[in-house]
Amino acid sequence: ILDATQNMNMGTNIYNSIEYGVAATASLSYFFLKKGLNVSLYVPGYEYFIPPLTGLRQFIIILKQLMNVNNGVGSVHDIGNVTKYRRYLVEYVPLIVMLTNVSPQIYTPVANLVKTYSGLIKSSRTQGVPMILVDVFPFKLEFEDYTGLALKVYKVEKELVYKKLASLGIYVIPWDFYSQSFSRVMGLLARLVK
């Protein structure tokens, strides 16, 4: 899931959550498809959905859709709206990897997503809700003046949301794209997904 709602409209014209989220989604798709897995894509905000398939053709389909995502649109509440894709969720019982900018506004929609998904798969053999959330953090935390203080408060706010998300069984990977390459996130995902 690539969050393409207004929640991702943070950062500058060049360094922002949505641009890095799109690039990371392409990398993740390639990673999972290279492992021979079925990959699906849901983009709330744009309401794009690509059903699960595998192979190079699927990667090209995903890239074509991602090329149309250039800024966040729609409400953050669109994230939990997965019931129309219930057939795929029940049939495949997928690992959900979501790229978003974690904020207090994101908690309720993600909690609704987890509640809906766990309700759909409760009769399956899978325990819990397999979900990993990558927090695409759009700012450096190295400023000195009032901006630095505001960003530190924002980071503390994020950490509180991380704890609430962890209580739902969601594994959160913070990604500050100013100071960390996405390969670090990919390394963590490779260890989690075997």
Phi, psi and omega in degrees: 000125172253113177292114177240034177272180180298342176302335183268000179277063179229144180112192181266181178297328183263315182255094180219163185299319185291318180296315179289327176297320178297313180297319180293322178297319177298317179297315179296319179300313179299316180302310183288323178293324178296332177280359179083017182268155172286135180233136177237161177223130174236128181238089176297145186106303176269345182058037173277138172220127176245118181298156183293132173208177178231167174100173183297324180299319178297320179298318179295319178299315180297315180300319180298320178291318181296331179295340179272353182266110182232348171201160182285133178226158176081176184271149177297339180288348176294340185299318182281001186273068182252001185298333179290347178252020185304323182304316181289323180295318181288318184290316186262339186041066188282156163286130179259123173247120183243132175253122182207171171260105184295128178210165178303329181292339184277339187300308184298313177299321179291320176299320177295321177300313180298316180298313179297312183296315181294327176294324180287326185256008186300333179272357181277175183282350183281136177267130176072188180249112180284104181216134176237133181243123176260118180273110180272095186273119191270007185228150170284149176254033185247017180277153185263321189278204183302331179298319179298319178296317179299320179291326177294320176297318179299320180293320177298318177300318178298317182296327175295320178292322176305315181297318179295320179293321178298326178293342176271358181090017181265130176271120183256130175246107176288137179227107174266099188290351174287324187244353181229138174280160180291343179297331175296315178296318179298322177298316177297317179296320180298324178287326181284327184249105180240000000 
